[in-house]
Amino acid sequence: MAFKGMNPEEGREIAMSISETGQKIMEIVGDMTPIVNGVEWVGADYDTYREEWNTFMGGPVANLVNGLQEKGKALEAHAEQQDTTSNQG
């Protein structure tokens, strides 16, 4: 009989890595915010750039991080389901 399903421990490890990657991305990109806000630049162009940066952080970056966390949780749930299924048979 061929193996069918997932190795739950491996699934959990990968799920954790996915979630941790999202956190690292937020930290790395978030570390740039004080740098962006601290640039010596005065005027409307800078105000617009800072506003765009903050929108970028609150939009695409936050969506990416949330997506990675959701995918990590989904993989963790699949690993739990695999455990349940394997323990029934």
Disulfide bonds with the S-S distance in Angstrom:
none
